[in-house]
Amino acid sequence: MKAETLTFGVSGKLIMNALVMYDRETDTLWSQLLGEAVQGPLLGERLTLLPSRLTTWGDWKAEHPDTLALDTGRRPYDSYIDYYVSSRTGIMPESNNDERLSPKQLVLGLVGESSQRVYAHSDLESAQVVNDVFEGAEIVVVLDSTSRSVGAFGRRVGERVLTLEQGDDSGEMVDAETGSTWSKLTGMAVAGELESERLQEHPSFNVFWFGWSDYYPDTEVYVRN
């Protein structure tokens, strides 16, 4: 397919309780979780997955003070607040009732070439910093217990693979190799020998377990040792 820029809207449809988008250029339908066209002229095409981050506006603004945000002129309101804390899942029954985690457990999910893996937020709350390897890539999965920010980064800087551990501040980690301090939000070294170096953010999803397991029933679940 020739590279082109598409603009997306919400179709109002669901596939296994997950959002379905459409593009305005071809009216193709796209699965949000798969990033793949499921109906229409671009059937089978895939979107490039970019890193994203679940965090608070306050922490993001502190790290990126020049960030622009949409101002609707009204006080922000999330109509799903009650849903987040309830036991209800989706509109339709789950396709894969996987009891390895509770249905509404938030997970950070990784999708590779041939496998998938999730990290339960509840496990990350205890560990806060998890050094791991996923499909040959050295990664670190992090949670900031203060802001609830969750994300994943590569651990390689040049030819060196770092081993990260929790720092004195909840939003920071320290590498065992040089003692440099790294921001969990940006992946940038803020002090030490590697100051101003940046870890590459690894594309990931933050999603409810029931939604993830429907799409990826063979996913691996990280178990803390």
C-alpha positions as CSV (number, residue, x, y, z in Angstrom):
1,M,0.0,0.0,0.0
2,K,1.3,3.5,-0.8
3,A,1.9,5.5,2.4
4,E,-0.9,8.0,3.0
5,T,-2.2,10.0,5.9
6,L,-5.7,9.1,7.1
7,T,-8.1,11.0,9.4
8,F,-10.2,8.9,11.8
9,G,-13.6,9.1,13.5
10,V,-15.6,6.9,15.8
11,S,-17.9,4.6,13.9
12,G,-20.2,3.8,16.8
13,K,-19.5,0.1,16.2
14,L,-17.8,-2.4,18.5
15,I,-15.9,-5.6,18.0
16,M,-15.7,-7.7,21.2
17,N,-16.5,-4.5,23.2
18,A,-13.6,-2.5,21.7
19,L,-13.9,0.7,19.7
20,V,-14.1,0.5,15.9
21,M,-12.8,3.5,14.0
22,Y,-13.4,4.6,10.4
23,D,-11.2,6.7,8.1
24,R,-12.8,9.5,6.3
25,E,-10.7,9.0,3.1
26,T,-12.0,5.5,2.2
27,D,-14.7,4.7,4.9
28,T,-12.7,1.6,5.9
29,L,-13.4,0.2,9.4
30,W,-10.4,-0.3,11.7
31,S,-10.1,-2.2,15.0
32,Q,-8.7,0.0,17.7
33,L,-6.9,-2.9,19.6
34,L,-5.5,-4.6,16.5
35,G,-4.7,-1.4,14.6
36,E,-5.9,-3.3,11.5
37,A,-8.5,-2.6,8.8
38,V,-11.3,-5.1,9.2
39,Q,-13.8,-4.0,6.5
40,G,-13.6,-1.8,3.5
41,P,-11.1,-0.9,0.7
42,L,-8.1,-1.1,3.0
43,L,-9.0,-4.5,4.5
44,G,-5.9,-6.2,6.1
45,E,-3.8,-3.0,6.2
46,R,-2.2,-2.2,9.5
47,L,-1.4,1.1,11.2
48,T,2.0,1.8,12.8
49,L,1.7,1.5,16.6
50,L,3.2,4.5,18.4
51,P,4.1,4.6,22.1
52,S,1.5,6.0,24.4
53,R,1.3,6.8,28.1
54,L,-1.2,6.5,30.9
55,T,-0.5,9.3,33.3
56,T,-1.9,12.4,35.0
57,W,-2.2,15.8,33.4
58,G,-0.2,17.4,36.2
59,D,2.8,15.1,35.8
60,W,2.7,15.4,32.0
61,K,2.4,19.2,32.2
62,A,5.4,19.4,34.6
63,E,7.6,17.4,32.2
64,H,6.2,19.1,29.0
65,P,5.2,22.6,30.0
66,D,4.6,23.7,26.4
67,T,2.0,20.9,25.7
68,L,-1.2,22.1,24.0
69,A,-4.5,20.6,25.1
70,L,-8.0,20.9,23.6
71,D,-10.1,23.5,25.6
72,T,-13.8,22.9,25.1
73,G,-14.7,25.7,27.4
74,R,-16.4,23.3,29.8
75,R,-15.1,21.5,32.9
76,P,-13.6,18.2,31.9
77,Y,-16.0,15.3,32.6
78,D,-15.6,11.6,32.1
79,S,-18.9,9.8,31.8
80,Y,-17.2,6.4,32.4
81,I,-16.1,7.1,36.0
82,D,-18.7,4.9,37.5
83,Y,-17.9,2.1,35.0
84,Y,-14.2,2.1,36.0
85,V,-15.0,1.2,39.6
86,S,-17.8,-1.2,38.9
87,S,-17.7,-5.0,38.2
88,R,-19.4,-4.5,34.8
89,T,-17.4,-5.4,31.7
90,G,-18.6,-4.8,28.2
91,I,-22.0,-4.5,26.4
92,M,-21.6,-8.0,25.1
93,P,-20.4,-11.1,26.9
94,E,-16.7,-11.9,26.9
95,S,-15.5,-14.1,24.1
96,N,-12.7,-15.6,26.2
97,N,-13.4,-15.9,29.9
98,D,-9.7,-16.1,31.1
99,E,-9.5,-16.3,34.8
100,R,-5.7,-15.8,35.1
101,L,-6.6,-12.1,36.0
102,S,-9.8,-10.4,37.2
103,P,-11.8,-9.0,34.2
104,K,-11.4,-5.4,35.2
105,Q,-7.7,-5.7,36.1
106,L,-5.8,-3.0,34.2
107,V,-2.8,-4.4,32.2
108,L,0.0,-3.1,30.2
109,G,0.0,-5.1,27.0
110,L,2.8,-5.7,24.4
111,V,2.3,-7.1,20.9
112,G,5.3,-8.7,19.1
113,E,5.8,-10.5,15.8
114,S,4.6,-13.8,17.2
115,S,3.5,-13.3,20.8
116,Q,1.9,-11.0,23.3
117,R,2.6,-10.3,27.0
118,V,0.7,-8.4,29.7
119,Y,1.8,-6.9,33.0
120,A,-0.9,-6.5,35.6
121,H,-1.0,-3.0,37.1
122,S,-1.4,-4.7,40.5
123,D,1.9,-6.5,40.1
124,L,3.6,-3.3,38.9
125,E,2.3,-1.5,42.0
126,S,4.5,-3.9,44.1
127,A,7.5,-4.1,41.8
128,Q,7.4,-0.6,40.3
129,V,10.3,-1.4,38.0
130,V,10.4,-4.7,36.0
131,N,13.5,-5.6,33.9
132,D,12.5,-8.1,31.3
133,V,13.1,-9.4,27.7
134,F,10.3,-9.5,25.1
135,E,11.0,-11.2,21.8
136,G,14.7,-10.6,22.2
137,A,14.3,-6.9,23.1
138,E,15.6,-5.8,26.6
139,I,12.8,-3.7,28.2
140,V,11.8,-2.2,31.5
141,V,8.2,-1.8,32.5
142,V,7.5,0.9,35.1
143,L,4.8,2.3,37.3
144,D,5.0,5.6,39.2
145,S,3.0,5.0,42.5
146,T,2.3,8.7,42.9
147,S,0.9,9.6,39.4
148,R,-0.1,6.1,38.4
149,S,1.9,6.5,35.2
150,V,2.6,3.2,33.5
151,G,4.8,2.6,30.5
152,A,7.6,0.5,28.9
153,F,11.0,1.4,27.6
154,G,14.0,-0.3,25.9
155,R,16.9,-0.8,28.3
156,R,19.7,-0.5,25.7
157,V,21.8,2.7,25.4
158,G,24.3,2.3,22.6
159,E,26.0,-1.0,23.2
160,R,25.1,-1.1,26.9
161,V,22.1,-2.9,28.3
162,L,21.0,-1.3,31.6
163,T,19.5,-2.9,34.7
164,L,17.0,-0.5,36.3
165,E,15.7,-0.3,39.9
166,Q,13.5,1.9,41.8
167,G,15.0,5.3,42.8
168,D,14.4,7.4,45.9
169,D,11.6,9.2,44.2
170,S,8.5,7.3,43.0
171,G,8.8,8.8,39.5
172,E,12.5,7.9,39.1
173,M,14.7,4.8,38.6
174,V,18.4,4.2,38.8
175,D,20.6,2.0,36.6
176,A,23.0,-0.4,38.3
177,E,25.7,0.1,35.7
178,T,26.4,3.8,36.1
179,G,24.1,5.0,38.9
180,S,22.4,7.4,36.6
181,T,18.9,8.5,37.5
182,W,16.1,8.2,34.9
183,S,12.6,9.6,34.7
184,K,9.8,7.0,34.5
185,L,7.7,9.4,32.5
186,T,10.1,10.4,29.8
187,G,12.8,7.8,29.9
188,M,15.4,10.5,30.1
189,A,18.5,10.4,32.4
190,V,18.2,13.4,34.6
191,A,21.4,13.0,36.6
192,G,24.6,11.0,36.5
193,E,27.0,9.7,33.9
194,L,24.3,9.2,31.3
195,E,22.5,12.5,31.9
196,S,20.5,13.6,28.8
197,E,20.5,10.1,27.3
198,R,17.0,8.8,26.6
199,L,15.5,5.3,26.7
200,Q,13.4,4.5,23.7
201,E,9.7,4.1,24.6
202,H,8.3,0.7,23.7
203,P,4.8,0.7,22.1
204,S,2.3,-0.7,24.5
205,F,-1.4,-0.7,25.5
206,N,-3.1,0.1,28.8
207,V,-6.4,-1.8,28.8
208,F,-8.7,-3.9,30.8
209,W,-7.8,-7.6,31.0
210,F,-11.2,-8.8,29.7
211,G,-10.7,-6.7,26.5
212,W,-7.2,-7.8,25.9
213,S,-7.8,-11.5,26.5
214,D,-10.6,-11.5,24.0
215,Y,-8.3,-10.3,21.3
216,Y,-5.2,-12.2,22.4
217,P,-6.4,-15.4,24.1
218,D,-2.9,-16.9,24.0
219,T,-1.2,-14.0,25.6
220,E,1.5,-14.6,28.2
221,V,0.9,-13.1,31.7
222,Y,4.0,-11.8,33.5
223,V,4.4,-13.4,36.9
224,R,6.6,-11.7,39.4
225,N,9.2,-14.0,40.9
